[in-house]
Amino acid sequence: MDTLQQHQKNLLDALEAVSRFGWLTRDQVTRLLWPGSTPATREKLGQRLLGKVQEKGLLLRRVIDGGGSAYVLRPAGVSYLKSFRPTVVTKSGLDLRLGNVRHRSLSNNILITRMLQGMQIWTEYEIQTRRTPDITVANKVPDGAVLEDDATGAAMQWVEVEAHSRKRQDFEALCRLIRGPLSRAWTGAYQISEGVYLMGLELYYAEEHLGALLTHRLLQVAHAEGWPDSLLDSVELYWAQQTPRGRWNGIKQVGTLLYPPESWTTKKLSALESSLTQRVNRLTSELEAMKAQGGPNG
């Protein structure tokens, strides 16, 4: 492949990556295109490539909350990509809502790392725009998915990202996922969609105190409801590290829900965190009481 052909491939790879993730920062694009290069080299190559792509009117640079920028596809970028790679499903990002930038940036970085490890992935954007099989559980979709294909179908790891303290309804949905589909997946094949089988849950934390908080809350429910050790061990815990501007520092598995870091299980919760935990415990008790008494849904 000569230099011009390589430049064209890099350009198309960048456009396709943005189409899959919805939006990407320059650092994320360069990690995908030049994973073996130093950060300084990637920075130089990325400036040159993305500058040319913007000159052609294929990508739009948008300022994101907290500083920095993200790139989305222009209509011309959609047409250009389709002319060379017609099978790629894509759409313009001019009207794209960037959403919770910190959460999406963290999710994107995690999935990029998995891609560079040779894994097949579905991005949060692909799932939300229905480019993948429907993998909704109780109105909840994952923040991404990691898959391994074989002759019988695709084994899927559900990716869940914790970039902020989880709201009560989000926490309850996570508990329903664990005690429902994940519990059934651990005792037998659970087909979450046609040809896609749920195998496990990966929880990623942006900060250590978030990991300690959610782990504590989940274990409170697990002990109250008697979740088996096999189920607790299928929930993998990771610490995902990046700077406030989204600069990536890698991921590290720190344990499972059965074997969490000791500091996470012994950490003293703040007054707010304790209040949230007590509220969740009270709600769980009320639901159990309603079931026992044959409540409205009993």
QUINORLIN-V355009 format. One record per pair of residues at least 4 apart in sequence whose C-alpha atoms are under 7 Angstrom apart, sorted by the first residue. I is the first residue (numbers start at 0). GAP is how many residues later the second one is. D is the distance in Angstrom with one decimal. If there is no record, write none. Layout:
I/GAP/D ; I/GAP/D
This chain:
0/4/5.9 ; 0/5/6.3 ; 1/4/6.2 ; 2/4/6.2 ; 3/4/6.2 ; 4/4/6.2 ; 5/4/6.1 ; 6/4/6.2 ; 7/4/6.2 ; 8/4/6.0 ; 9/4/6.1 ; 9/23/6.8 ; 10/4/6.4 ; 11/4/6.1 ; 11/69/6.4 ; 12/4/6.1 ; 13/4/6.3 ; 13/15/6.3 ; 14/4/6.2 ; 14/66/6.7 ; 15/4/6.3 ; 16/4/6.3 ; 17/4/5.5 ; 17/5/5.3 ; 17/6/5.9 ; 17/54/6.4 ; 17/55/6.9 ; 18/54/6.9 ; 18/71/5.5 ; 19/103/6.8 ; 19/105/6.8 ; 19/106/6.1 ; 20/102/6.0 ; 20/104/5.5 ; 20/105/7.0 ; 21/50/6.5 ; 21/71/6.8 ; 21/103/5.8 ; 22/47/6.0 ; 22/48/5.4 ; 22/49/5.0 ; 23/4/5.9 ; 23/5/6.4 ; 23/46/5.3 ; 23/47/5.5 ; 24/4/6.4 ; 24/44/6.1 ; 24/45/4.5 ; 24/46/6.2 ; 25/4/6.2 ; 25/20/6.5 ; 26/4/6.2 ; 27/4/6.5 ; 27/81/6.9 ; 28/4/6.3 ; 29/4/5.6 ; 29/12/5.6 ; 29/16/5.7 ; 30/4/4.9 ; 31/80/6.8 ; 33/8/6.4 ; 36/4/6.0 ; 36/5/6.1 ; 37/4/6.1 ; 38/4/6.0 ; 39/4/6.4 ; 40/4/6.2 ; 41/4/5.8 ; 42/4/6.1 ; 43/4/6.4 ; 44/4/6.2 ; 45/4/5.8 ; 46/4/5.8 ; 47/4/6.4 ; 48/4/6.3 ; 49/4/6.1 ; 50/4/6.3 ; 51/4/6.3 ; 52/4/6.5 ; 52/5/5.6 ; 52/6/6.2 ; 53/4/5.8 ; 53/5/5.3 ; 53/6/6.5 ; 56/17/7.0 ; 56/19/6.5 ; 57/15/6.3 ; 57/16/5.3 ; 57/18/5.3 ; 57/19/3.8 ; 58/12/6.2 ; 58/13/5.6 ; 58/14/4.7 ; 58/15/5.2 ; 58/18/6.2 ; 59/11/5.5 ; 59/12/5.4 ; 59/13/6.2 ; 59/14/6.1 ; 60/8/6.4 ; 60/9/5.7 ; 60/10/4.6 ; 60/11/6.7 ; 61/7/5.4 ; 61/8/5.2 ; 61/9/6.1 ; 62/4/6.8 ; 62/5/6.1 ; 62/6/4.3 ; 62/7/6.4 ; 63/4/5.9 ; 63/5/5.2 ; 63/6/6.5 ; 64/36/6.8 ; 65/179/6.9 ; 66/178/6.6 ; 67/177/6.4 ; 71/21/5.1 ; 71/22/6.9 ; 72/4/5.5 ; 72/5/6.5 ; 72/19/5.1 ; 72/20/5.0 ; 72/21/6.9 ; 73/4/6.5 ; 73/18/5.3 ; 73/19/6.2 ; 73/20/6.1 ; 74/4/6.4 ; 74/17/5.1 ; 75/4/6.0 ; 76/4/6.0 ; 77/4/6.2 ; 77/12/6.4 ; 77/13/6.1 ; 77/14/6.2 ; 78/4/6.1 ; 79/4/6.8 ; 80/4/5.7 ; 81/4/4.3 ; 81/6/6.7 ; 99/4/6.1 ; 100/4/5.8 ; 101/4/6.1 ; 101/61/6.9 ; 102/4/6.2 ; 102/60/5.4 ; 103/4/6.0 ; 104/4/6.1 ; 104/141/6.4 ; 105/4/6.3 ; 106/4/6.3 ; 106/36/6.5 ; 106/54/6.4 ; 107/4/6.0 ; 108/4/6.2 ; 108/139/6.8 ; 109/4/6.4 ; 110/4/6.1 ; 110/10/6.7 ; 111/4/6.2 ; 112/4/6.3 ; 113/4/6.6 ; 113/5/5.4 ; 114/4/4.9 ; 114/5/6.3 ; 114/6/6.7 ; 118/27/6.7 ; 118/28/6.8 ; 119/26/6.0 ; 119/27/5.3 ; 119/28/6.7 ; 120/24/5.5 ; 120/25/4.6 ; 120/26/5.9 ; 121/4/6.3 ; 121/5/6.8 ; 121/22/5.7 ; 121/23/5.1 ; 121/24/6.6 ; 122/4/6.3 ; 122/21/4.8 ; 122/22/6.7 ; 123/4/6.1 ; 123/18/6.9 ; 123/19/4.9 ; 123/20/4.7 ; 124/4/6.0 ; 125/4/6.2 ; 125/5/5.1 ; 125/6/6.4 ; 126/4/6.0 ; 126/5/5.6 ; 132/60/6.3 ; 133/59/6.2 ; 134/6/6.5 ; 134/57/5.9 ; 134/58/5.9 ; 135/4/5.4 ; 135/5/4.8 ; 136/4/6.5 ; 136/40/6.8 ; 139/33/6.9 ; 141/16/6.0 ; 141/17/5.8 ; 141/18/5.9 ; 142/16/5.5 ; 142/17/5.3 ; 142/18/6.4 ; 143/14/6.7 ; 143/15/5.0 ; 144/11/6.4 ; 144/12/5.7 ; 144/13/5.1 ; 144/14/5.4 ; 145/10/5.7 ; 145/11/5.1 ; 145/12/6.9 ; 146/7/6.0 ; 146/8/5.5 ; 146/9/4.6 ; 146/10/6.3 ; 147/6/5.5 ; 147/7/5.2 ; 147/8/6.7 ; 148/4/5.8 ; 148/5/4.3 ; 148/6/6.3 ; 149/4/6.3 ; 152/42/4.8 ; 152/43/5.9 ; 153/41/6.2 ; 153/42/4.8 ; 153/43/6.1 ; 154/41/6.1 ; 154/42/4.9 ; 154/43/6.0 ; 154/44/5.9 ; 155/40/6.6 ; 155/41/5.8 ; 155/42/4.9 ; 155/43/5.5 ; 156/41/6.4 ; 156/42/5.6 ; 156/43/4.9 ; 156/44/5.5 ; 156/45/6.7 ; 157/42/6.2 ; 157/43/4.7 ; 157/44/6.1 ; 158/42/6.1 ; 158/43/5.0 ; 158/44/6.3 ; 159/42/6.1 ; 159/43/5.0 ; 159/44/6.3 ; 160/42/6.0 ; 160/43/4.8 ; 160/44/6.2 ; 161/42/5.9 ; 161/43/4.8 ; 161/44/6.2 ; 162/42/6.2 ; 162/43/5.0 ; 164/45/6.4 ; 165/4/6.1 ; 165/5/6.0 ; 166/4/6.1 ; 167/4/6.2 ; 168/4/6.2 ; 169/4/6.2 ; 170/4/6.3 ; 171/4/6.3 ; 172/4/6.3 ; 173/4/6.4 ; 174/4/6.1 ; 175/4/5.6 ; 176/4/5.7 ; 176/5/6.2 ; 177/4/4.9 ; 177/5/6.0 ; 178/4/5.3 ; 179/4/6.3 ; 180/4/6.0 ; 180/9/7.0 ; 181/4/6.3 ; 181/16/7.0 ; 181/18/6.6 ; 182/4/6.8 ; 182/48/6.0 ; 183/4/6.1 ; 183/6/6.3 ; 184/4/5.3 ; 184/5/4.6 ; 184/13/6.1 ; 184/14/6.1 ; 185/45/6.6 ; 188/8/6.6 ; 189/7/5.4 ; 189/8/5.8 ; 190/4/6.9 ; 190/5/5.7 ; 190/6/4.4 ; 190/7/6.4 ; 191/4/5.9 ; 191/5/5.5 ; 191/6/5.9 ; 199/34/5.5 ; 199/35/6.4 ; 200/33/6.5 ; 200/34/4.9 ; 200/35/6.2 ; 201/33/6.0 ; 201/34/4.8 ; 201/35/6.2 ; 202/33/6.0 ; 202/34/5.0 ; 202/35/6.0 ; 203/33/6.2 ; 203/34/4.7 ; 203/35/5.6 ; 203/36/5.9 ; 204/5/6.2 ; 204/6/5.5 ; 204/33/6.2 ; 204/34/5.0 ; 204/35/5.6 ; 205/33/6.3 ; 205/34/5.2 ; 205/35/6.0 ; 206/4/6.6 ; 206/32/7.0 ; 207/4/6.3 ; 208/4/6.1 ; 209/4/6.2 ; 210/4/5.9 ; 211/4/6.0 ; 211/52/4.2 ; 211/53/6.6 ; 211/55/6.9 ; 212/4/6.3 ; 213/4/6.0 ; 214/4/6.1 ; 214/42/7.0 ; 215/4/6.2 ; 215/49/6.1 ; 216/4/6.6 ; 216/60/5.9 ; 217/4/6.0 ; 218/4/5.9 ; 219/4/6.2 ; 220/4/6.0 ; 220/60/7.0 ; 221/4/5.6 ; 221/5/5.0 ; 222/4/6.6 ; 226/4/6.6 ; 226/5/7.0 ; 227/4/6.5 ; 228/4/6.1 ; 228/29/6.3 ; 229/4/6.5 ; 231/24/7.0 ; 231/25/4.9 ; 231/26/4.8 ; 232/23/5.4 ; 232/24/5.7 ; 232/25/4.9 ; 234/21/5.5 ; 234/22/5.5 ; 235/19/6.2 ; 235/20/4.3 ; 235/21/6.5 ; 236/16/5.9 ; 236/17/5.7 ; 236/18/5.3 ; 236/19/5.1 ; 236/20/6.8 ; 237/13/6.6 ; 237/14/5.5 ; 237/15/4.2 ; 237/16/5.5 ; 238/12/5.7 ; 238/13/5.3 ; 238/14/6.3 ; 238/15/6.7 ; 239/10/6.1 ; 239/11/4.4 ; 239/12/6.6 ; 240/7/6.5 ; 240/8/5.0 ; 240/9/5.6 ; 240/10/6.1 ; 241/4/5.6 ; 241/5/5.3 ; 241/6/4.4 ; 241/7/5.0 ; 242/4/5.0 ; 242/5/6.7 ; 253/6/6.9 ; 253/7/6.4 ; 254/4/5.5 ; 254/5/4.9 ; 254/6/6.4 ; 255/4/5.3 ; 259/4/6.8 ; 260/4/6.9 ; 261/4/6.4 ; 262/4/5.7 ; 268/4/5.7 ; 268/5/5.8 ; 269/4/6.0 ; 270/4/6.1 ; 271/4/6.3 ; 272/4/6.2 ; 273/4/6.1 ; 274/4/6.1 ; 275/4/6.3 ; 276/4/6.2 ; 277/4/6.1 ; 278/4/6.2 ; 279/4/6.2 ; 280/4/6.2 ; 281/4/6.2 ; 282/4/6.2 ; 283/4/6.2 ; 284/4/6.1 ; 285/4/6.2 ; 286/4/6.3 ; 287/4/6.2 ; 288/4/6.2 ; 289/4/6.1 ; 289/5/4.7 ; 290/4/5.7 ; 290/7/5.3 ; 293/4/4.5
